[in-house]
Amino acid sequence: TVEVPSLSKVYEEYFNIGAAVNLTTIKSQKDLLRKHFNSITAENDMKFIEIQPAEGKFTFEKADQLAAFAKEHGMKMRGHTLVWHNQTPEWVFQNADRETLLQRMKNHITTVMQRYKGTIFCWDVVNEAVTDEGPELLRSTKWLEIIGEDYIEKAFEFAHEADPDALLFYNDYNESNPEKREKIFKLVKSLVDKGVPIHGVGLQAHWNLVNPSLEDIRTAIERYVSLGLKLHLTELDVSVFNFEDKRTDLTEPTHEMLELQAERYHQVFQLLRQYQNHITSVTFWGAADDYTWLSDFPVRGRKNWPFLFDENHQPKESFWKVVHY
Ligand SMILES: Oc1ccccc1CN[C@@H]1C=C[C@@H](O)[C@H](O)[C@H]1O
């Protein structure tokens, strides 16, 4: 039998290798996680709605189990996410003026970050604040409508006060798309220029077999690097379907898809290794093809196979292309 090297050991000199997890997968994928990953992120259990479903009612039980798993296995943990327009309970915005909402934001950030101080080394403080298309820079969310444009810098300031040792990230998707890249750049540059405590840019990296191009990925990395911040890939997966491809006929990936995916991963990691001085973490949004959020997005109930390990946690051709360079 061929010895399977540890992915995170192979990449020890380059960057941390992470996986998004939940209470099911830390059991079902335990052996894979322990062997190949040295960082984890809670896929959902540290989001606002999971942690503070009602005002002052903090439900940390699930998040604590994931934090304990990281500690038990000597893994780093990324915090995801404090201020976002999705998976945030309605009570947060109800009967809230600017001051009230800032107080609720500060209380959430402070309570959560202080609990995990020393366990979670970095946080996605704000997720997806920039528009995908159009002339507006900021997505019109309730955070923006009620507080105003400074809600983002306030979130980072509250986070820095809560845990001055934590690295604070701005996180977004479609981050390599030229139009959105320039918006993210503009927002993050404005924070840096104001002296807002921000330490990194999180590139979600929800990619597929053809998009974004390697050139667009390289340009995006170069732009964010020019801000003098750290870069994390925070939610990497390589869908076997293009975003507009809604086909639902497959029960397993075709050989061609697996070939293209292996070559794609080979090229992507070849590029990432070139930026090892700036990229300090690469986290997949899952660990193996037995579970991915992509099996419900953008097409509900449509299976996807986006990772380096198959449904039986065996290394795919993609894995070998990433570890043998
Ligand atoms: O790729 C997208 C396209 C449209 C909206 C959001 C996204 C990505 N949004 C991500 C995906 C899954 C969630 O678990 C993460 O918390 C979120 O950051």
The ligand as an SDF file (V2000), in Angstrom:
LIG
                    3D

 18 19  0  0  0  0  0  0  0  0999 V2000
  -20.5260   31.5960   -2.2720 O   0  0  0  0  0  0  0  0  0  0  0  0
  -21.5470   32.4200   -1.9120 C   0  0  0  0  0  0  0  0  0  0  0  0
  -22.4450   32.9150   -2.8560 C   0  0  0  0  0  0  0  0  0  0  0  0
  -23.4660   33.7470   -2.4430 C   0  0  0  0  0  0  0  0  0  0  0  0
  -23.6200   34.0580   -1.1110 C   0  0  0  0  0  0  0  0  0  0  0  0
  -22.7210   33.5500   -0.1720 C   0  0  0  0  0  0  0  0  0  0  0  0
  -21.6790   32.7490   -0.5760 C   0  0  0  0  0  0  0  0  0  0  0  0
  -20.6940   32.1650    0.3910 C   0  0  0  0  0  0  0  0  0  0  0  0
  -21.0220   32.3580    1.7850 N   0  0  0  0  0  0  0  0  0  0  0  0
  -20.2700   31.4440    2.6510 C   0  0  0  0  0  0  0  0  0  0  0  0
  -20.7480   30.0770    2.3790 C   0  0  0  0  0  0  0  0  0  0  0  0
  -21.1900   29.2420    3.2910 C   0  0  0  0  0  0  0  0  0  0  0  0
  -21.3700   29.6920    4.6890 C   0  0  0  0  0  0  0  0  0  0  0  0
  -21.2980   28.5920    5.5860 O   0  0  0  0  0  0  0  0  0  0  0  0
  -20.2950   30.7010    5.0480 C   0  0  0  0  0  0  0  0  0  0  0  0
  -20.4690   31.1470    6.3780 O   0  0  0  0  0  0  0  0  0  0  0  0
  -20.3670   31.9000    4.1210 C   0  0  0  0  0  0  0  0  0  0  0  0
  -19.2870   32.7690    4.4270 O   0  0  0  0  0  0  0  0  0  0  0  0
  1  2  1  0
  2  3  1  0
  2  7  2  0
  3  4  2  0
  4  5  1  0
  5  6  2  0
  6  7  1  0
  7  8  1  0
  8  9  1  0
  9 10  1  0
 10 11  1  0
 10 17  1  0
 11 12  2  0
 12 13  1  0
 13 14  1  0
 13 15  1  0
 15 16  1  0
 15 17  1  0
 17 18  1  0
M  END
$$$$
